[in-house]
Amino acid sequence: MTTPDAADAGPAPVDVAPVDTAPVGTGGTAGGAGWNALVGAALLGTDRRPAELTALPGPVAAALSGVRTATGGADAATTLLDAAALLTTYRRAGRAPLPGRAPLPPAPSSGEHPVPAAAAVRLGSLLARLDPATRGGGGSGRADHLLRTWLHLAEEAGCTVPPPRLPALLDLAVRRTDVAAALAPVLGARGWWLAALREDWNAAVGPHRVPAQRDGQEQAAPGPTAQEPPAREPSSTWEHGTSAERRAWLGRLRHGDPAAARAVLLASAWRSERAEDRVAFVAVLADGLADEDEELLERARADRSLDVRRDAERLLARLPAAAWTQQVRRAATAAVHLERRRLRRTLVVTLPDPADPALPTVSTGNAPAGVGPGTWALQHLVALTPPAAWEEALGESAEQLAALPVDGGLGPELHGAWVQATVLHRDARWARALLAAGRRAEHDTTLLSVLPAAERVTAVAGLVAAATRTGTGDDGTSGRVGAAVASCPAPWPQPLADAVLGWLLGAARRSRWVTHDLLERAAHALPATAAGADALRTAIDALPADTPWRAALSDVADTVAERHQMLEELR
């Protein structure tokens, strides 16, 4: 510290009135007199006004004495700075607790299986690559995928996130739903405790706190049951919370007690809610959907928002006993019948009249250009009707019905509506029948999503291998290959991995258009083995030097190798 020169002829010393200039954020007035004395000495200089150390609180004076003894004494300016540092710490840490404030609940002891040290370092590196404040960070799509892969691998290994990384991950979960879903299973008791202390964290990860299915067995999510922010009761969250908080609270309530969630919605001022919130509330009913939800869905079916009405109708259609569902089924099956024409059985369609008051109300919206109102109404009725109803109404199997011709050129419309109904009602048998009929290739990917995972993977591997053999590289084929592969969960079994690699390498050799999404997906779904990465690099080296996709394929190999390293680190 620079002090005024004592020999300098200046104005006479002035008695400065002490001012409480305590550091921002300090508590109370502990040590106030000592602090004012130090401020006065600093303003005038220690030569003109030595610091009054006698005004320091006892603990600070004792600590200062120890510092001076350890350092062998110091000049007045250094002593002033030491005293200010010690008093600042004392004022910040030594305050009495505020009255009426309950202490936070203690963090639970870390009883989960921690990740190995190397895996923790890897997680820190991935977060740094995603942090815009880090040099070179904030824009890595590869790091983004690898972070989610790391979280999934940690879940499979039964590990939990290292506590020092929890705040950064929870902040990321607030902005990214996919990260929140991957983070929830590996938060652990301490992570859930921390998330409950901030409403935005709790709202982000809370909806993903559900029992997980693995190998056919139910496993509860780690930590205690769903928590609300400690300063707010559940009923207060529903009445006064933000939109995200209310949706998260309702989702947790529905999962744990469907009847209670139903009662909350029935008692709510439904029409006063925002349209997007009403859509979200209807979506919550899909969890634990039951016949008792009919009244609430009927209310939503009369909503002024088309999106709310459509979503409610799709859920109501999954309740066979609902009165409206039975009306839709009767109207749909009455519009189609079988006739024998020239030794062939044919499906004959009688288009419904949308103006018929006996026709059940369906939220169709405006028909596209070129589509008549009767055709549009038929498509919506059929799309809501369970596919199995057609076997009962027409007396034929799914395979037979899917293969029959349709009179009047309405085959694409009828088959397209059957595809929508198959997806809505998750009818794998009808999905197989429609795939076997092969009516429209653009529906294949949609139908594949209904099949069980193992069967779907086998079917997609065959589809990709066939596309590779035919050598067609048009945009339509490439798009269908990419969409079909996207329906398969990662990691891919070896037959599917071989088929996709064959497609990618063949496309690269012929300089065909390759979907970037498929390359990105392959990087994170191919088996994470060192041998697989090496084999891919060998295949890439054999490509012509001017192959445009060489660099992109090399990135795929690098990502597979890094995933393998992550897997080894978590073992």
Buried (B, 14 or more C-beta within 10 A) or exposed (E): EEBEEEEEEEEEEEEEEBEEEBEEEBBEEBBBBBBBBBBBBBBBBBBBBBBBBEBBBEEBBEBBEEBBEEEEEEEBBBBBBBBBBBBBEBBBEBEEEEEEEEEEEEEBEBEBEBBBEEBBEBBBEBBBBBBEEEEEBEEBEBBBBBBBBBBBBBBEBEBBBBBEBBEBBBBBBBEBEEBBBBBBBBBBBBBBBBBBBBBBBBBBBBBBBBEBEEEEEEEEBBBEEBBBBEEBEBEEBBEEBEEBBBBBBBBBBBBBEBEEBBEBBEEBEBEEBEEEBBBBBBBBBEEBBEEEBBEBBBBBBEBEBEBBBBBBBBBBBBBEEBEBBEBBBBBBBEBBEBEEEEEEBBBBBEBBEBEEEEBBBBBBEEBEEEEEBBBBBBBBBBBBBBBBBBBEBBEBEBBBBBBBEBBBEBBEBBBBBBBBBBBBBEBBBBBBBBBEBEBEEEBBBBBBBBBEEEBBBBBBBBBBBEBBEEEEBEEEBBBBBBBBBBBBEEBBBEBBBBBBBBBBBBBBEEEBBBBEEBBBBBBBBBBBBEEBBEBBBEBBEEBEEEBEBBEBBBBBBBBBBBBBBBBEBBE
